[in-house]
Amino acid sequence: MIILCDKITKAFGTQQVLKGLSFKASEKEVLSIVGASGAGKTTLLQILGTILTPDSGKVVIDGVDVFSLDSKSLAAFRNRKIGFVFQFHHLLPEFTAVENVMLPALIGRYEGSSEKKLTDKQIRQRAEELLAELGLKGKEGSRPSELSGGEQQRVAIARAMINNPKIIFADEPSGNLDSRTKQELHDLFFKMRDAHGQTIVIVTHDEGLAKRCDRCLTLKDGVFV
């Protein structure tokens, strides 16, 4: 198992969002999480991604009890093991596509989280290779405002992949795209899983994407049903 959640709870004020939730995910599995708005899907994804701390319970990722780590070690672990793809890209507008992709690797190097210290040139080369793999060869020097929504999301996927993480967490990654671009993006997740071997956990309202995944979990009232 690459992910193990055991009895996770989380409340915001008097609202209990997650109620003792448990599940496992295997290596190289593409897993979708579905449910009504407000069911706690994004809260769960933020906890799995170590961005949000649960009130109780345990999260083990790649054999590490992540919330037993101190803040510096947790940040380094997150940078090295986890990649994120969000609905609205969160690309830095003043940076080019290749510079946006390079950022997690540069941050990881200076945090000391990279197992192998790469030079700027090596990091740029890997970023350019990922962009080419995702169909963006020739767009390396473009800024986000010069790219379509689908192209921006491809840059975001390349950024998530730059440190070769064990897990990719994606929160409504195609929710802001037209139907054709959405289908192309869905294809990319499976292509990248097959090529690089990541476990991918996707929160989605898209039924077509959910059905394509290896497994689909439905979240309702703070637990899986």
Backbone hydrogen bonds, N-H to C=O, Kabsch-Sander energy under -0.5 kcal/mol:
donor,donor_aa,acceptor,acceptor_aa,energy
2,I,25,A,-2.1
3,I,25,A,-1.9
4,L,60,V,-2.3
5,C,23,F,-3.0
6,D,58,K,-2.7
8,I,21,L,-3.1
9,T,56,S,-2.0
10,K,18,L,-1.8
12,F,15,Q,-2.5
13,G,11,A,-0.5
15,Q,12,F,-1.9
16,Q,14,T,-0.7
17,V,10,K,-2.0
17,V,15,Q,-0.9
18,L,10,K,-2.0
19,K,222,G,-2.2
20,G,8,I,-1.1
21,L,8,I,-2.6
23,F,5,C,-1.4
25,A,3,I,-2.1
29,E,26,S,-1.5
31,L,29,E,-0.7
31,L,200,I,-3.2
32,S,215,R,-2.6
33,I,202,I,-2.8
34,V,217,L,-2.9
39,A,36,A,-1.9
44,L,40,G,-2.5
45,L,41,K,-2.4
46,Q,42,T,-2.5
47,I,43,T,-1.9
48,L,44,L,-2.9
49,G,45,L,-2.2
50,T,47,I,-1.6
51,I,46,Q,-2.4
52,L,46,Q,-1.8
55,D,9,T,-2.5
56,S,9,T,-1.1
58,K,6,D,-2.0
60,V,4,L,-3.0
61,I,59,V,-0.5
61,I,64,V,-2.5
62,D,2,I,-2.8
64,V,61,I,-1.8
66,V,59,V,-1.7
66,V,64,V,-1.3
67,F,59,V,-0.5
68,S,65,D,-1.8
69,L,66,V,-1.4
74,L,70,D,-2.8
75,A,71,S,-2.1
76,A,72,K,-1.9
77,F,73,S,-2.5
78,R,74,L,-2.8
79,N,75,A,-2.2
80,R,76,A,-1.9
81,K,77,F,-2.8
82,I,78,R,-2.0
83,G,167,I,-2.4
85,V,169,F,-2.4
87,Q,171,D,-0.5
89,H,86,F,-1.1
90,H,88,F,-3.5
95,F,92,L,-1.5
97,A,142,S,-2.2
98,V,140,E,-2.4
100,N,96,T,-2.5
101,V,97,A,-2.1
102,M,98,V,-1.9
103,L,99,E,-1.1
105,A,102,M,-0.7
106,L,102,M,-2.1
107,I,103,L,-2.9
108,G,104,P,-2.6
109,R,105,A,-1.9
110,Y,106,L,-1.9
111,E,107,I,-1.8
112,G,108,G,-0.7
112,G,109,R,-0.5
113,S,108,G,-2.3
114,S,108,G,-1.1
118,L,116,K,-0.7
123,I,119,T,-2.4
124,R,120,D,-2.6
125,Q,121,K,-2.2
126,R,122,Q,-2.2
127,A,123,I,-2.4
128,E,124,R,-2.6
129,E,125,Q,-2.2
130,L,126,R,-2.3
131,L,127,A,-2.3
132,A,128,E,-2.2
133,E,129,E,-2.4
134,L,130,L,-1.7
135,G,132,A,-1.7
136,L,131,L,-3.3
139,K,136,L,-2.4
142,S,139,K,-1.8
146,E,143,R,-2.5
147,L,144,P,-1.8
152,Q,148,S,-2.6
153,Q,149,G,-2.0
154,R,150,G,-1.7
155,V,151,E,-2.1
156,A,152,Q,-2.1
157,I,153,Q,-2.0
158,A,154,R,-2.5
159,R,155,V,-2.6
160,A,156,A,-2.0
161,M,157,I,-1.5
162,I,158,A,-1.0
162,I,159,R,-0.6
164,N,161,M,-2.6
166,K,81,K,-1.0
167,I,81,K,-2.1
168,I,199,T,-2.7
169,F,83,G,-2.9
170,A,168,I,-0.5
170,A,201,V,-2.8
171,D,85,V,-2.5
172,E,170,A,-0.7
172,E,203,V,-2.9
175,G,172,E,-1.5
177,L,174,S,-1.5
182,K,178,D,-2.8
183,Q,179,S,-2.0
184,E,180,R,-2.0
185,L,181,T,-2.3
186,H,182,K,-2.4
187,D,183,Q,-2.3
188,L,184,E,-1.6
189,F,185,L,-1.5
190,F,186,H,-1.3
191,K,187,D,-2.3
192,M,188,L,-3.0
193,R,189,F,-2.0
194,D,190,F,-2.3
195,A,191,K,-2.1
196,H,192,M,-2.7
197,G,193,R,-2.5
199,T,166,K,-2.4
200,I,29,E,-2.5
201,V,168,I,-2.7
202,I,31,L,-3.1
202,I,200,I,-0.5
203,V,170,A,-2.9
203,V,201,V,-0.5
204,T,33,I,-1.8
204,T,202,I,-0.6
207,E,205,H,-0.8
210,A,206,D,-2.4
211,K,207,E,-2.4
212,R,208,G,-1.2
213,C,209,L,-1.0
213,C,210,A,-0.6
214,D,30,V,-1.5
215,R,30,V,-1.3
217,L,32,S,-2.9
219,L,34,V,-3.3
219,L,217,L,-0.5
220,K,218,T,-0.5
220,K,223,V,-3.0
222,G,39,A,-0.7
223,V,220,K,-1.6
225,V,218,T,-2.6
